[in-house]
């Protein structure tokens, strides 16, 4: 589905852009516990920062930053299921502090981490 959302005049161009965007997504997936900036990711995909952002959003419907936030929050839930404290999780996922983690969690899940109840 997201392959066809990419706007390109040639099939070969679309394939190459899709490959680069998937590379960027893989980099983001493996960076949930590291500080990474989008210009670096874009550079590793051989795209400008603006083009990477625009194509990523075209393909997946959210910005690369939002994607990374969602992945970090998903990772935090897995860590919580392993009985880590929220403070440990915030530190491990490279949030600046517990408040920044809590704000991001609430933005993504709609509730604070302490009130979050996973679906069973």
Phi and psi in radians as a Rosetta constraint file:
Dihedral C 1 N 2 CA 2 C 2 CIRCULARHARMONIC -1.259 0.35
Dihedral N 2 CA 2 C 2 N 3 CIRCULARHARMONIC -0.385 0.35
Dihedral C 2 N 3 CA 3 C 3 CIRCULARHARMONIC -1.037 0.35
Dihedral N 3 CA 3 C 3 N 4 CIRCULARHARMONIC -0.736 0.35
Dihedral C 3 N 4 CA 4 C 4 CIRCULARHARMONIC -1.346 0.35
Dihedral N 4 CA 4 C 4 N 5 CIRCULARHARMONIC -0.225 0.35
Dihedral C 4 N 5 CA 5 C 5 CIRCULARHARMONIC -1.344 0.35
Dihedral N 5 CA 5 C 5 N 6 CIRCULARHARMONIC -0.354 0.35
Dihedral C 5 N 6 CA 6 C 6 CIRCULARHARMONIC -1.215 0.35
Dihedral N 6 CA 6 C 6 N 7 CIRCULARHARMONIC 2.266 0.35
Dihedral C 6 N 7 CA 7 C 7 CIRCULARHARMONIC -1.609 0.35
Dihedral N 7 CA 7 C 7 N 8 CIRCULARHARMONIC 1.965 0.35
Dihedral C 7 N 8 CA 8 C 8 CIRCULARHARMONIC -2.617 0.35
Dihedral N 8 CA 8 C 8 N 9 CIRCULARHARMONIC 2.499 0.35
Dihedral C 8 N 9 CA 9 C 9 CIRCULARHARMONIC -1.343 0.35
Dihedral N 9 CA 9 C 9 N 10 CIRCULARHARMONIC -0.471 0.35
Dihedral C 9 N 10 CA 10 C 10 CIRCULARHARMONIC -2.017 0.35
Dihedral N 10 CA 10 C 10 N 11 CIRCULARHARMONIC 2.568 0.35
Dihedral C 10 N 11 CA 11 C 11 CIRCULARHARMONIC -1.094 0.35
Dihedral N 11 CA 11 C 11 N 12 CIRCULARHARMONIC -0.729 0.35
Dihedral C 11 N 12 CA 12 C 12 CIRCULARHARMONIC -1.141 0.35
Dihedral N 12 CA 12 C 12 N 13 CIRCULARHARMONIC -0.628 0.35
Dihedral C 12 N 13 CA 13 C 13 CIRCULARHARMONIC -1.153 0.35
Dihedral N 13 CA 13 C 13 N 14 CIRCULARHARMONIC -0.774 0.35
Dihedral C 13 N 14 CA 14 C 14 CIRCULARHARMONIC -1.057 0.35
Dihedral N 14 CA 14 C 14 N 15 CIRCULARHARMONIC -0.767 0.35
Dihedral C 14 N 15 CA 15 C 15 CIRCULARHARMONIC -1.063 0.35
Dihedral N 15 CA 15 C 15 N 16 CIRCULARHARMONIC -0.764 0.35
Dihedral C 15 N 16 CA 16 C 16 CIRCULARHARMONIC -1.170 0.35
Dihedral N 16 CA 16 C 16 N 17 CIRCULARHARMONIC -0.764 0.35
Dihedral C 16 N 17 CA 17 C 17 CIRCULARHARMONIC -1.096 0.35
Dihedral N 17 CA 17 C 17 N 18 CIRCULARHARMONIC -0.716 0.35
Dihedral C 17 N 18 CA 18 C 18 CIRCULARHARMONIC -1.102 0.35
Dihedral N 18 CA 18 C 18 N 19 CIRCULARHARMONIC -0.746 0.35
Dihedral C 18 N 19 CA 19 C 19 CIRCULARHARMONIC -1.049 0.35
Dihedral N 19 CA 19 C 19 N 20 CIRCULARHARMONIC -0.742 0.35
Dihedral C 19 N 20 CA 20 C 20 CIRCULARHARMONIC -1.171 0.35
Dihedral N 20 CA 20 C 20 N 21 CIRCULARHARMONIC -0.692 0.35
Dihedral C 20 N 21 CA 21 C 21 CIRCULARHARMONIC -1.166 0.35
Dihedral N 21 CA 21 C 21 N 22 CIRCULARHARMONIC -0.682 0.35
Dihedral C 21 N 22 CA 22 C 22 CIRCULARHARMONIC -1.135 0.35
Dihedral N 22 CA 22 C 22 N 23 CIRCULARHARMONIC -0.624 0.35
Dihedral C 22 N 23 CA 23 C 23 CIRCULARHARMONIC -1.069 0.35
Dihedral N 23 CA 23 C 23 N 24 CIRCULARHARMONIC -0.779 0.35
Dihedral C 23 N 24 CA 24 C 24 CIRCULARHARMONIC -1.071 0.35
Dihedral N 24 CA 24 C 24 N 25 CIRCULARHARMONIC -0.715 0.35
Dihedral C 24 N 25 CA 25 C 25 CIRCULARHARMONIC -1.141 0.35
Dihedral N 25 CA 25 C 25 N 26 CIRCULARHARMONIC -0.684 0.35
Dihedral C 25 N 26 CA 26 C 26 CIRCULARHARMONIC -1.114 0.35
Dihedral N 26 CA 26 C 26 N 27 CIRCULARHARMONIC -0.684 0.35
Dihedral C 26 N 27 CA 27 C 27 CIRCULARHARMONIC -1.097 0.35
Dihedral N 27 CA 27 C 27 N 28 CIRCULARHARMONIC -0.783 0.35
Dihedral C 27 N 28 CA 28 C 28 CIRCULARHARMONIC -1.118 0.35
Dihedral N 28 CA 28 C 28 N 29 CIRCULARHARMONIC -0.714 0.35
Dihedral C 28 N 29 CA 29 C 29 CIRCULARHARMONIC -1.063 0.35
Dihedral N 29 CA 29 C 29 N 30 CIRCULARHARMONIC -0.624 0.35
Dihedral C 29 N 30 CA 30 C 30 CIRCULARHARMONIC -1.552 0.35
Dihedral N 30 CA 30 C 30 N 31 CIRCULARHARMONIC 0.048 0.35
Dihedral C 30 N 31 CA 31 C 31 CIRCULARHARMONIC -1.985 0.35
Dihedral N 31 CA 31 C 31 N 32 CIRCULARHARMONIC 0.361 0.35
Dihedral C 31 N 32 CA 32 C 32 CIRCULARHARMONIC -1.145 0.35
Dihedral N 32 CA 32 C 32 N 33 CIRCULARHARMONIC -0.458 0.35
Dihedral C 32 N 33 CA 33 C 33 CIRCULARHARMONIC -1.852 0.35
Dihedral N 33 CA 33 C 33 N 34 CIRCULARHARMONIC 0.285 0.35
Dihedral C 33 N 34 CA 34 C 34 CIRCULARHARMONIC -2.221 0.35
Dihedral N 34 CA 34 C 34 N 35 CIRCULARHARMONIC 2.740 0.35
Dihedral C 34 N 35 CA 35 C 35 CIRCULARHARMONIC -1.472 0.35
Dihedral N 35 CA 35 C 35 N 36 CIRCULARHARMONIC 2.104 0.35
Dihedral C 35 N 36 CA 36 C 36 CIRCULARHARMONIC -2.408 0.35
Dihedral N 36 CA 36 C 36 N 37 CIRCULARHARMONIC 2.465 0.35
Dihedral C 36 N 37 CA 37 C 37 CIRCULARHARMONIC -1.916 0.35
Dihedral N 37 CA 37 C 37 N 38 CIRCULARHARMONIC 2.662 0.35
Dihedral C 37 N 38 CA 38 C 38 CIRCULARHARMONIC -1.128 0.35
Dihedral N 38 CA 38 C 38 N 39 CIRCULARHARMONIC -0.614 0.35
Dihedral C 38 N 39 CA 39 C 39 CIRCULARHARMONIC -1.023 0.35
Dihedral N 39 CA 39 C 39 N 40 CIRCULARHARMONIC -0.634 0.35
Dihedral C 39 N 40 CA 40 C 40 CIRCULARHARMONIC -1.161 0.35
Dihedral N 40 CA 40 C 40 N 41 CIRCULARHARMONIC -0.775 0.35
Dihedral C 40 N 41 CA 41 C 41 CIRCULARHARMONIC -1.092 0.35
Dihedral N 41 CA 41 C 41 N 42 CIRCULARHARMONIC -0.807 0.35
Dihedral C 41 N 42 CA 42 C 42 CIRCULARHARMONIC -1.048 0.35
Dihedral N 42 CA 42 C 42 N 43 CIRCULARHARMONIC -0.735 0.35
Dihedral C 42 N 43 CA 43 C 43 CIRCULARHARMONIC -1.101 0.35
Dihedral N 43 CA 43 C 43 N 44 CIRCULARHARMONIC -0.708 0.35
Dihedral C 43 N 44 CA 44 C 44 CIRCULARHARMONIC -1.173 0.35
Dihedral N 44 CA 44 C 44 N 45 CIRCULARHARMONIC -0.362 0.35
Dihedral C 44 N 45 CA 45 C 45 CIRCULARHARMONIC -1.629 0.35
Dihedral N 45 CA 45 C 45 N 46 CIRCULARHARMONIC 0.009 0.35
Dihedral C 45 N 46 CA 46 C 46 CIRCULARHARMONIC 1.061 0.35
Dihedral N 46 CA 46 C 46 N 47 CIRCULARHARMONIC 0.745 0.35
Dihedral C 46 N 47 CA 47 C 47 CIRCULARHARMONIC -2.326 0.35
Dihedral N 47 CA 47 C 47 N 48 CIRCULARHARMONIC 2.731 0.35
Dihedral C 47 N 48 CA 48 C 48 CIRCULARHARMONIC -1.251 0.35
Dihedral N 48 CA 48 C 48 N 49 CIRCULARHARMONIC 2.792 0.35
Dihedral C 48 N 49 CA 49 C 49 CIRCULARHARMONIC -1.042 0.35
Dihedral N 49 CA 49 C 49 N 50 CIRCULARHARMONIC -0.768 0.35
Dihedral C 49 N 50 CA 50 C 50 CIRCULARHARMONIC -1.101 0.35
Dihedral N 50 CA 50 C 50 N 51 CIRCULARHARMONIC -0.795 0.35
Dihedral C 50 N 51 CA 51 C 51 CIRCULARHARMONIC -1.157 0.35
Dihedral N 51 CA 51 C 51 N 52 CIRCULARHARMONIC -0.719 0.35
Dihedral C 51 N 52 CA 52 C 52 CIRCULARHARMONIC -1.044 0.35
Dihedral N 52 CA 52 C 52 N 53 CIRCULARHARMONIC -0.839 0.35
Dihedral C 52 N 53 CA 53 C 53 CIRCULARHARMONIC -1.016 0.35
Dihedral N 53 CA 53 C 53 N 54 CIRCULARHARMONIC -0.865 0.35
Dihedral C 53 N 54 CA 54 C 54 CIRCULARHARMONIC -1.125 0.35
Dihedral N 54 CA 54 C 54 N 55 CIRCULARHARMONIC -0.792 0.35
Dihedral C 54 N 55 CA 55 C 55 CIRCULARHARMONIC -1.194 0.35
Dihedral N 55 CA 55 C 55 N 56 CIRCULARHARMONIC -0.675 0.35
Dihedral C 55 N 56 CA 56 C 56 CIRCULARHARMONIC -1.075 0.35
Dihedral N 56 CA 56 C 56 N 57 CIRCULARHARMONIC -0.798 0.35
Dihedral C 56 N 57 CA 57 C 57 CIRCULARHARMONIC -1.162 0.35
Dihedral N 57 CA 57 C 57 N 58 CIRCULARHARMONIC -0.669 0.35
Dihedral C 57 N 58 CA 58 C 58 CIRCULARHARMONIC -1.060 0.35
Dihedral N 58 CA 58 C 58 N 59 CIRCULARHARMONIC -0.746 0.35
Dihedral C 58 N 59 CA 59 C 59 CIRCULARHARMONIC -1.327 0.35
Dihedral N 59 CA 59 C 59 N 60 CIRCULARHARMONIC -0.827 0.35
Dihedral C 59 N 60 CA 60 C 60 CIRCULARHARMONIC -1.875 0.35
Dihedral N 60 CA 60 C 60 N 61 CIRCULARHARMONIC -0.133 0.35
Dihedral C 60 N 61 CA 61 C 61 CIRCULARHARMONIC 1.451 0.35
Dihedral N 61 CA 61 C 61 N 62 CIRCULARHARMONIC -0.068 0.35
Dihedral C 61 N 62 CA 62 C 62 CIRCULARHARMONIC -2.394 0.35
Dihedral N 62 CA 62 C 62 N 63 CIRCULARHARMONIC 2.805 0.35
Dihedral C 62 N 63 CA 63 C 63 CIRCULARHARMONIC -1.285 0.35
Dihedral N 63 CA 63 C 63 N 64 CIRCULARHARMONIC 2.790 0.35
Dihedral C 63 N 64 CA 64 C 64 CIRCULARHARMONIC -1.033 0.35
Dihedral N 64 CA 64 C 64 N 65 CIRCULARHARMONIC -0.636 0.35
Dihedral C 64 N 65 CA 65 C 65 CIRCULARHARMONIC -1.123 0.35
Dihedral N 65 CA 65 C 65 N 66 CIRCULARHARMONIC -0.756 0.35
Dihedral C 65 N 66 CA 66 C 66 CIRCULARHARMONIC -1.136 0.35
Dihedral N 66 CA 66 C 66 N 67 CIRCULARHARMONIC -0.671 0.35
Dihedral C 66 N 67 CA 67 C 67 CIRCULARHARMONIC -1.066 0.35
Dihedral N 67 CA 67 C 67 N 68 CIRCULARHARMONIC -0.804 0.35
Dihedral C 67 N 68 CA 68 C 68 CIRCULARHARMONIC -1.116 0.35
Dihedral N 68 CA 68 C 68 N 69 CIRCULARHARMONIC -0.716 0.35
Dihedral C 68 N 69 CA 69 C 69 CIRCULARHARMONIC -1.039 0.35
Dihedral N 69 CA 69 C 69 N 70 CIRCULARHARMONIC -0.790 0.35
Dihedral C 69 N 70 CA 70 C 70 CIRCULARHARMONIC -1.080 0.35
Dihedral N 70 CA 70 C 70 N 71 CIRCULARHARMONIC -0.734 0.35
Dihedral C 70 N 71 CA 71 C 71 CIRCULARHARMONIC -1.110 0.35
Dihedral N 71 CA 71 C 71 N 72 CIRCULARHARMONIC -0.712 0.35
Dihedral C 71 N 72 CA 72 C 72 CIRCULARHARMONIC -1.122 0.35
Dihedral N 72 CA 72 C 72 N 73 CIRCULARHARMONIC -0.699 0.35
Dihedral C 72 N 73 CA 73 C 73 CIRCULARHARMONIC -1.204 0.35
Dihedral N 73 CA 73 C 73 N 74 CIRCULARHARMONIC -0.695 0.35
Dihedral C 73 N 74 CA 74 C 74 CIRCULARHARMONIC -1.053 0.35
Dihedral N 74 CA 74 C 74 N 75 CIRCULARHARMONIC -0.730 0.35
Dihedral C 74 N 75 CA 75 C 75 CIRCULARHARMONIC -1.115 0.35
Dihedral N 75 CA 75 C 75 N 76 CIRCULARHARMONIC -0.674 0.35
Dihedral C 75 N 76 CA 76 C 76 CIRCULARHARMONIC -1.116 0.35
Dihedral N 76 CA 76 C 76 N 77 CIRCULARHARMONIC -0.639 0.35
Dihedral C 76 N 77 CA 77 C 77 CIRCULARHARMONIC -1.162 0.35
Dihedral N 77 CA 77 C 77 N 78 CIRCULARHARMONIC -0.711 0.35
Dihedral C 77 N 78 CA 78 C 78 CIRCULARHARMONIC -1.103 0.35
Dihedral N 78 CA 78 C 78 N 79 CIRCULARHARMONIC -0.716 0.35
Dihedral C 78 N 79 CA 79 C 79 CIRCULARHARMONIC -1.160 0.35
Dihedral N 79 CA 79 C 79 N 80 CIRCULARHARMONIC -0.644 0.35
Dihedral C 79 N 80 CA 80 C 80 CIRCULARHARMONIC -1.135 0.35
Dihedral N 80 CA 80 C 80 N 81 CIRCULARHARMONIC -0.632 0.35
Dihedral C 80 N 81 CA 81 C 81 CIRCULARHARMONIC -1.159 0.35
Dihedral N 81 CA 81 C 81 N 82 CIRCULARHARMONIC -0.326 0.35
Dihedral C 81 N 82 CA 82 C 82 CIRCULARHARMONIC -1.641 0.35
Dihedral N 82 CA 82 C 82 N 83 CIRCULARHARMONIC 0.279 0.35
Dihedral C 82 N 83 CA 83 C 83 CIRCULARHARMONIC 1.182 0.35
Dihedral N 83 CA 83 C 83 N 84 CIRCULARHARMONIC 0.555 0.35
Dihedral C 83 N 84 CA 84 C 84 CIRCULARHARMONIC -1.468 0.35
Dihedral N 84 CA 84 C 84 N 85 CIRCULARHARMONIC 2.662 0.35
Dihedral C 84 N 85 CA 85 C 85 CIRCULARHARMONIC -1.394 0.35
Dihedral N 85 CA 85 C 85 N 86 CIRCULARHARMONIC 2.782 0.35
Dihedral C 85 N 86 CA 86 C 86 CIRCULARHARMONIC -1.085 0.35
Dihedral N 86 CA 86 C 86 N 87 CIRCULARHARMONIC -0.608 0.35
Dihedral C 86 N 87 CA 87 C 87 CIRCULARHARMONIC -1.123 0.35
Dihedral N 87 CA 87 C 87 N 88 CIRCULARHARMONIC -0.768 0.35
Dihedral C 87 N 88 CA 88 C 88 CIRCULARHARMONIC -1.088 0.35
Dihedral N 88 CA 88 C 88 N 89 CIRCULARHARMONIC -0.717 0.35
Dihedral C 88 N 89 CA 89 C 89 CIRCULARHARMONIC -1.127 0.35
Dihedral N 89 CA 89 C 89 N 90 CIRCULARHARMONIC -0.792 0.35
Dihedral C 89 N 90 CA 90 C 90 CIRCULARHARMONIC -1.040 0.35
Dihedral N 90 CA 90 C 90 N 91 CIRCULARHARMONIC -0.734 0.35
Dihedral C 90 N 91 CA 91 C 91 CIRCULARHARMONIC -1.167 0.35
Dihedral N 91 CA 91 C 91 N 92 CIRCULARHARMONIC -0.788 0.35
Dihedral C 91 N 92 CA 92 C 92 CIRCULARHARMONIC -1.125 0.35
Dihedral N 92 CA 92 C 92 N 93 CIRCULARHARMONIC -0.595 0.35
Dihedral C 92 N 93 CA 93 C 93 CIRCULARHARMONIC -1.599 0.35
Dihedral N 93 CA 93 C 93 N 94 CIRCULARHARMONIC 0.229 0.35
Dihedral C 93 N 94 CA 94 C 94 CIRCULARHARMONIC 1.121 0.35
Dihedral N 94 CA 94 C 94 N 95 CIRCULARHARMONIC 0.602 0.35
Dihedral C 94 N 95 CA 95 C 95 CIRCULARHARMONIC -1.409 0.35
Dihedral N 95 CA 95 C 95 N 96 CIRCULARHARMONIC 2.627 0.35
Dihedral C 95 N 96 CA 96 C 96 CIRCULARHARMONIC -1.105 0.35
Dihedral N 96 CA 96 C 96 N 97 CIRCULARHARMONIC -0.628 0.35
Dihedral C 96 N 97 CA 97 C 97 CIRCULARHARMONIC -2.826 0.35
Dihedral N 97 CA 97 C 97 N 98 CIRCULARHARMONIC 3.101 0.35
Dihedral C 97 N 98 CA 98 C 98 CIRCULARHARMONIC -1.127 0.35
Dihedral N 98 CA 98 C 98 N 99 CIRCULARHARMONIC -0.600 0.35
Dihedral C 98 N 99 CA 99 C 99 CIRCULARHARMONIC -1.140 0.35
Dihedral N 99 CA 99 C 99 N 100 CIRCULARHARMONIC -0.736 0.35
Dihedral C 99 N 100 CA 100 C 100 CIRCULARHARMONIC -1.100 0.35
Dihedral N 100 CA 100 C 100 N 101 CIRCULARHARMONIC -0.731 0.35
Dihedral C 100 N 101 CA 101 C 101 CIRCULARHARMONIC -1.086 0.35
Dihedral N 101 CA 101 C 101 N 102 CIRCULARHARMONIC -0.830 0.35
Dihedral C 101 N 102 CA 102 C 102 CIRCULARHARMONIC -1.069 0.35
Dihedral N 102 CA 102 C 102 N 103 CIRCULARHARMONIC -0.743 0.35
Dihedral C 102 N 103 CA 103 C 103 CIRCULARHARMONIC -1.097 0.35
Dihedral N 103 CA 103 C 103 N 104 CIRCULARHARMONIC -0.756 0.35
Dihedral C 103 N 104 CA 104 C 104 CIRCULARHARMONIC -1.140 0.35
Dihedral N 104 CA 104 C 104 N 105 CIRCULARHARMONIC -0.751 0.35
Dihedral C 104 N 105 CA 105 C 105 CIRCULARHARMONIC -1.026 0.35
Dihedral N 105 CA 105 C 105 N 106 CIRCULARHARMONIC -0.813 0.35
Dihedral C 105 N 106 CA 106 C 106 CIRCULARHARMONIC -1.133 0.35
Dihedral N 106 CA 106 C 106 N 107 CIRCULARHARMONIC -0.649 0.35
Dihedral C 106 N 107 CA 107 C 107 CIRCULARHARMONIC -1.128 0.35
Dihedral N 107 CA 107 C 107 N 108 CIRCULARHARMONIC -0.693 0.35
Dihedral C 107 N 108 CA 108 C 108 CIRCULARHARMONIC -1.427 0.35
Dihedral N 108 CA 108 C 108 N 109 CIRCULARHARMONIC -0.781 0.35
Dihedral C 108 N 109 CA 109 C 109 CIRCULARHARMONIC -1.717 0.35
Dihedral N 109 CA 109 C 109 N 110 CIRCULARHARMONIC -0.271 0.35
Dihedral C 109 N 110 CA 110 C 110 CIRCULARHARMONIC 1.547 0.35
Dihedral N 110 CA 110 C 110 N 111 CIRCULARHARMONIC -0.138 0.35
Dihedral C 110 N 111 CA 111 C 111 CIRCULARHARMONIC -2.414 0.35
Dihedral N 111 CA 111 C 111 N 112 CIRCULARHARMONIC 2.809 0.35
Dihedral C 111 N 112 CA 112 C 112 CIRCULARHARMONIC -1.235 0.35
Dihedral N 112 CA 112 C 112 N 113 CIRCULARHARMONIC 2.771 0.35
Dihedral C 112 N 113 CA 113 C 113 CIRCULARHARMONIC -1.006 0.35
Dihedral N 113 CA 113 C 113 N 114 CIRCULARHARMONIC -0.665 0.35
Dihedral C 113 N 114 CA 114 C 114 CIRCULARHARMONIC -1.218 0.35
Dihedral N 114 CA 114 C 114 N 115 CIRCULARHARMONIC -0.408 0.35
Dihedral C 114 N 115 CA 115 C 115 CIRCULARHARMONIC -1.682 0.35
Dihedral N 115 CA 115 C 115 N 116 CIRCULARHARMONIC -0.104 0.35
Dihedral C 115 N 116 CA 116 C 116 CIRCULARHARMONIC -1.180 0.35
Dihedral N 116 CA 116 C 116 N 117 CIRCULARHARMONIC 2.264 0.35
Dihedral C 116 N 117 CA 117 C 117 CIRCULARHARMONIC -2.150 0.35
Dihedral N 117 CA 117 C 117 N 118 CIRCULARHARMONIC 1.954 0.35
Dihedral C 117 N 118 CA 118 C 118 CIRCULARHARMONIC -1.100 0.35
Dihedral N 118 CA 118 C 118 N 119 CIRCULARHARMONIC 2.573 0.35
Dihedral C 118 N 119 CA 119 C 119 CIRCULARHARMONIC -1.186 0.35
Dihedral N 119 CA 119 C 119 N 120 CIRCULARHARMONIC 2.387 0.35
